[in-house]
Amino acid sequence: MTKRPLAAVALAAALAVGAAACGGTTKNSSSGDDTKGAAAGGATANPNAPLKKGLKLAFLPKQVNNPYETIVDNAGIEGAKEFGGTAKEVGPSDASASSQISYINTLIQQRMDSILIAANDPNAVCGPLKQARSRKIKVVAYDSDASKDCRDVFINQASSEEIGRSEIKLMSELIGGKGKIAILSATANATNQNTWIGFMKDELKKPEYSGIQLVKVAYGDDDDQKSFQQTQGLLQAYPDLKGIIAPTTVGIAAAARYIDGSKYKGKVAVSGLGTPNQMRKFVKDGTVAKFELWDPKNLGYLASYAAAALASGQITGAEGEKFKAGKLGERTIGKDGEVILGPPTVFDKNNIDNYNF
C-alpha cells in the first residue's frame, strides 16, 4: 500500500473525527493528541477480529546492549512471525531519560503499527508516544512502564508488589533477619525499579524486619562498570553491610562479580533479579545463594501478541478485555491497562541448571 506523507495523514485524521480505523476500532484523533488512553478515547474492541497479517512492530528497549533486554526483544521478534508480522529492535546504547525520544520519532516516520517500549523515564517519552498514538500507532509498554496516558497497555513481568516484597523476604532469609542492607538499582528514573523499591521500603516497615536497616539506594545506571564501582563504594562506606539487593540484571551480575573477588565473599549476601545463565557461576561458587526472575522470553512474546491484538482491533486496553497470546493462552487486561505475565521464579543451586536463558 502506498504510504501518504505524515502531513496528509494528520489532515485526514483531523477531518475524519470518529471515522473507523483499521482493524475494527475507532479513535477520536481530531486533536492529534490522544491523551486519554484507547478505551477512554472512544475506541471499541472487536474480540472476534482476526489478527492482521503484515503488522510492523518495533521494540525499543532501555538500551540495546542490555543482555536481559536482548532476550526479551528477540523473543518478541520471533513471536511476531507466528502471526505473520515483522518486528525489529532499535534503541540507544545508554539508558538516560531522554535517549529514547529520537527513536520514537523515527518509528513514527516509519509508520509502525506498534511501538513497544521499556521506558527509561515514564514522563520523558510521553510527548512523542502521544504523537505516535495520534497517528493510530499502538503503544505497548513492557518491563518498565510509561505514563498511563501515553500508552495503550503495560506488560508487567509480575505483580510489582509481589516482586518488591519478595525481594525483602528473600534477603531477610539470607541474612537471618538482621543487619544493614543496600539496594543497587538501575537508573534513578526507571519506573519498574522505583515501583519495586517503594514496595521494598514498605515491606521493611513490618515488625518482622525490625532488625534490618536499609542504609543506601545506589544507582548503577544499568552500566556494568558503574554498577561494579557502586558495589565497591557501598562496601567502602558500609564495611559491616550484610546484603545487597540488585533488582536489575546488570546490577546483580556486577555486584556478584565484585563480591566474588573480594574479602566479602561469604559475608555479604547478593540477591535481586538476574538471568540463570549470567548468575550460574556465582550460584555454583557460593557467591549468590538465591535470586529471582521470570522468563524474559515469555515477556517479549506476550508483549508481541498484545501489540498485535491492539493493532488488529481485538482489544483497546480497557480493563476486563481478553486476548489470546499464542502458546501463553488467553490473557486478561487488568486495572490501568496492565497485563501480568506471572509470578517470579526463585533460582538456587538446586534448580538453576534446569533453565537456559
Secondary structure, DSSP 8 states (H G I E B T S, - for coil): -----HHHHHHHHHH-TT-B-GGG-B---TTS---S-TTTTT----TT----SS-EEEEE-S-TT-HHHHHHHHHHHHHHHHTT-EEEE---SS--TTTTHHHHHHHHHTT-SEEEE--SSTTTTHHHHHHHHHTT-EEEEESS---GGG-SEEEESS-HHHHHHHHHHHHHHHHTT-EEEEEEES-TT-HHHHHHHHHHHHHTTSGGGTTEEEEEEEE-TT-HHHHHHHHHHHHHH-TTEEEEEE-SHHHHHHHHHHHHTSTTTTTSEEEEB--HHHHHHHHHTTS-S-EEE--HHHHHHHHHHHHHHHHTTS--S-TT-EEE-GGG-EEE--GGGEEE----EEE-TTTGGG---
